[in-house]
Amino acid sequence: MTRSLLGRWFMRQHSRRAVQEIGERIGCVEGGEDVSLRPHPKLEELALSVAALFGEANDSLHDPPDGRLVAVFLTHMTSFARGRRGQQWQHRHLTMTSCQPSRHNGWVLKSVAVVALDGFSPFELSVPCEVFGVDRSEEGLPCYDFAVVAGESGPLRSDVGFTLHTDIGLDRLGEADLVIVPAPSDERFARADWPEPLLDALRSAVARGGRVLSVCTGAFVLGAAGLLDGRSCTTHWRHARELAIMYPTAKVDPAVLYVDEGQVITSAGTAAGIDACLYLVRKEQGSRVANAIARRMVVPPHRDGGQAQFVERPLAALSCDTLAEVIHWMQRHLDQQVSVKDLAGLAAMSPRTFARRFVQETGTTPQRWLIGQRVLLAEQMLEESDETVDVIAERAGFGNATALRHHFRALRATTPHSYRRLFQGSA
C-alpha cells in the first residue's frame, strides 16, 4: 500500500486509536500519574496533521495498511509527541526500533573520533564523517558525539593539495568509544613515520576497552601500534603482502572487505571503509539503523564479499531504469512465490527479454536477487522478533525452515539460530 493510502486510512479511522497507542507506548507515567489512556486533544491533532502529510482523507478506503508501516508511523509520532526529536533513539525502548544502546559486553557506541594525519586521503577521511558525523536525529537515528582529531601538529595537508584545520588534539581519543584511522597518502604511507603520541593513544584506547577501526592502509598505523599482533586483519589488496611482511605476527587476509577482531576492526581499500562502519552500526544498533544510514548515503547496507568474522554476501546496489517498478513490487511481495514468467508479465516483456534485462540492471538473476532479499528480510526478523524459524521462513518467502536454513547458510555461512544468538544474545 502506498504512503498516500496509509495516510488516508489512518486519518479516516485511526487517529483516536493512534493517540491511545501512542500513550501506551510512551508509558506517560510522569509524576506518579498514569495518563496513558487519557484522551489528549493535542496528540489527536498531531495524529491528524501528520497523517495528512501522507494524503488526503478518502472515505472509500477501508483496507488497513501494512502493519509494519503503521508501527513505524506510530513510532515517529511517539517521538514527536514526547517532544524529544533530538534525543538519541538508542536510549528509547520502542517496539519497532532496534536501536539498543549496545548488544555486546556493555560497550556503547556514542563517541566517535577520526584521526587526520598530514597527507590524509580525503575520501577515506570523509567515510567516517558521513556515517557518524551527520546529525540524523530528526529521522529517529542516533546522533553521535563526533570529532575530527589532529593526529599530529599541523598543517594537515591532503594528498590532493588542500589543508585541514582542527583544534581538537589527541586528548579527545581518551574519551572516544570508537577511534577511526583512515588511510594516509601513498607518500606518507611509504615513509611510515607515524607519530608516537598517536600510537600511544591508540594503544590506550584499546587498553581501556574502546575500539579502533582502520580504513584501507590505516591498518599500517594500527600495526605500528602493535594492535595487529596475533589478530586477523585486512587492508587494501595491493598492500596486503607488505602488511604481512612488515607485521609478521598479524594474520592478514587480503580477500575480505573487513575483519572484526573485537576491539580491532580493519577494512580493505577505499569504499570498504563504508562497509566496515555500517557493519559496526548494524552490530551494535541493529539493521534498521544501519539500513537507514545506508539509504541516506545512497549505498547498499551490505556488499558482496566475505569477512573473516562473519561472512555476508548481500546484493550489489541497484541501478534500475526500466525495471524499477517491478523490482519495487518484488520487494513488497517477498512472501509470494513468483516465476520469471509472472515478473515478465508485470514488466510487459517476454520472459527471455525480462531475464536478460534484469541481469543487465541488477548484475544478478531474478532468482538470486529474490533469495538475497529474502535472506536480508529473514535477518531483520531474526534480530527484531521472537518468531520461530518456521514463521520467519514463511513470511520471508522460503516456504519452510529447511529452505531458509539452506539459503541462509549458503549466503551467511551460519545458521539462522546462530545468527539470532549473535545479534540478540545480549540485547
Summary of the structure (lengths in Angstrom):
residues: 427
radius of gyration: 24.0
end to end distance: 31.9
largest distance: 71.7
contacts: 1376
relative contact order: 0.08
helix: 49%
strand: 11%
